[in-house]
Amino acid sequence: MSTFRSMLTAAVLATSAAGLALPAAAQSTCEWYARTAVRQQQENEQRKCGFKGDAWNTDLKAHLTWCATVTPDTWRKSAQKRDQDLAACAAKR
């Protein structure tokens, strides 16, 4: 199991066990992040860029859960990195 998936599973279990829910603002920003990550992966597939790894998937729930475990700066950097990778891929075509 990958480190990302292990962290994700632990976060889900901890949140469920504690009965915690994300605050509305955090949930909203994580929803944006997750939708963006899924869209970026769809673009990756459409352009046949070939990016792989934990950040490159269409599992909305996995992206939401990961986002809830990191700082806003971390998820922003992740989205920006995927944008940069996709721009570089598009420039090659």
C-alpha angles and dihedrals in degrees: 000000000000123000090245093054092045091052090045093052092047091050093050092049093047093048093046093046092051092045090232127157127196116258111255095253093050091046091051094051092045089051089054090048094049094047090048092049091051091048090049091052090049089053090048089055095043093050091042090230092153099221112162139178139082094306092054108071140099097233101124093186092052091052091048092050094046091049091054090058099052138058120266089248090058096051091043091054090048092053091045091050091053089049090052092048091050092047090052090049092050091049090057093057 
